[in-house]
Amino acid sequence: MTAIAKSPITGASRQGALTRYFGARATQFEMCVYTLMDNFCPDYAGGYWDFYSLDNGGFFMSVAMDHRLRIINSMNGFDDRMSPEAASIGVNLIAINRLQWSEDLTQTSAAHLSGLFDKLRDYAFQRDEAALIARFID
């Protein structure tokens, strides 16, 4: 399997990035990511998020922090420290999953979100912290 590469989305490209990937659900996705990080990470108090595209067609937002974060998922008993990027990837995966369960989702939208989830999961599982991400989102 070829390694999946990430590329930062900056400047003017950043403006419409969420809409390009999530369409009408862009704001819903963004707010879900922020809320989930707030719920899972006692160290998180808002902040800047970097945007990344994946060369397999995926996307994720990553909180711009420079220290390992304590992540607590009381729904599955997970409590560990993760890099900001790994924690953010986990939060993005959970947010995409939540969007997939929206009642008013069309089959086309559901398939699109499923594809975004799979692409990000594929990237997550090639990382050094793959096992932590898997335990976090399990």
C-alpha positions in Angstrom: 0.0 0.0 0.0 1.3 3.4 -1.0 1.7 5.9 1.9 -1.0 8.6 1.9 0.5 12.1 2.0 -1.1 15.2 3.6 -0.8 18.8 2.2 -1.7 21.9 4.1 -4.6 24.0 2.8 -3.6 27.6 3.2 -4.4 31.1 1.9 -7.3 31.6 -0.4 -7.7 27.8 -0.8 -8.6 27.6 2.9 -11.7 29.8 2.5 -13.9 27.2 0.8 -12.2 24.0 2.0 -14.9 22.9 4.3 -17.6 23.5 1.7 -15.6 21.6 -0.9 -15.5 18.6 1.3 -18.8 18.8 3.2 -21.1 20.9 1.1 -24.1 22.2 3.0 -23.0 20.4 6.1 -19.6 22.3 6.4 -20.7 24.4 9.3 -22.3 21.4 11.1 -19.0 19.4 10.6 -16.8 22.3 11.8 -18.9 22.9 15.0 -19.1 19.2 15.7 -15.2 19.0 15.6 -14.8 21.9 18.0 -17.5 20.5 20.4 -16.0 17.0 20.4 -12.5 18.3 21.0 -13.9 20.4 23.9 -15.7 17.3 25.3 -12.8 14.9 24.9 -9.8 17.1 25.8 -9.5 18.9 29.1 -6.5 20.9 27.7 -8.5 22.3 24.9 -9.9 25.9 25.2 -10.4 26.7 21.5 -7.7 27.8 19.1 -6.5 27.8 15.6 -7.0 24.7 13.4 -4.9 23.8 10.4 -6.6 22.2 7.4 -5.1 19.3 5.4 -6.0 17.6 2.2 -4.9 14.0 1.7 -3.7 12.7 -1.7 -6.3 10.0 -1.6 -9.1 12.6 -1.6 -9.5 12.9 2.2 -9.5 15.9 4.5 -9.0 16.7 8.2 -8.7 19.7 10.5 -5.9 19.6 13.1 -5.8 21.7 16.3 -2.6 23.8 16.3 -1.1 22.9 19.6 2.5 21.9 20.4 2.1 19.4 23.2 0.6 16.0 23.7 -3.0 16.2 24.7 -4.9 14.1 27.3 -7.9 12.6 25.6 -10.7 11.1 27.6 -13.5 9.2 25.9 -15.9 8.2 28.7 -18.1 6.3 26.2 -15.4 3.6 25.8 -13.0 4.1 28.7 -10.2 5.6 26.7 -7.8 7.9 28.7 -4.4 8.5 27.2 -2.1 11.2 25.7 -1.9 11.8 22.0 -0.3 14.2 19.6 -2.5 17.1 18.6 -2.8 15.7 15.1 -3.7 12.1 16.2 -6.3 13.5 18.6 -7.7 15.8 15.9 -7.9 12.9 13.4 -9.9 10.9 15.9 -12.2 13.8 16.5 -12.6 14.3 12.7 -13.5 10.6 12.3 -16.1 10.8 15.1 -17.6 14.0 13.6 -17.9 12.5 10.1 -19.5 9.4 11.6 -22.1 11.6 13.4 -22.9 13.4 10.2 -23.5 10.1 8.5 -26.3 9.4 11.0 -28.2 12.6 10.1 -31.9 11.8 9.4 -32.2 14.0 6.3 -29.1 12.6 4.5 -29.5 11.5 0.9 -27.9 8.3 -0.4 -25.5 10.4 -2.4 -24.5 12.4 0.7 -24.2 9.3 2.8 -21.9 7.7 0.3 -19.8 10.8 0.1 -19.4 11.0 3.9 -18.6 7.3 4.0 -15.9 7.9 1.5 -14.4 10.8 3.4 -14.4 8.6 6.6 -12.7 5.7 4.8 -10.0 8.0 3.3 -9.2 9.6 6.7 -9.3 6.3 8.5 -6.8 4.9 5.9 -4.5 7.8 6.6 -4.9 7.4 10.4 -4.1 3.7 10.3 -0.7 4.3 8.6 0.4 6.7 11.4 2.6 5.7 14.3 -0.3 6.5 16.6 -2.8 4.3 14.7 -3.5 2.1 17.7 -4.2 5.1 19.9 -6.6 6.5 17.3 -8.3 3.2 17.0 -8.8 2.9 20.7 -10.0 6.5 21.0 -12.7 6.1 18.4 -13.7 2.5 19.2 
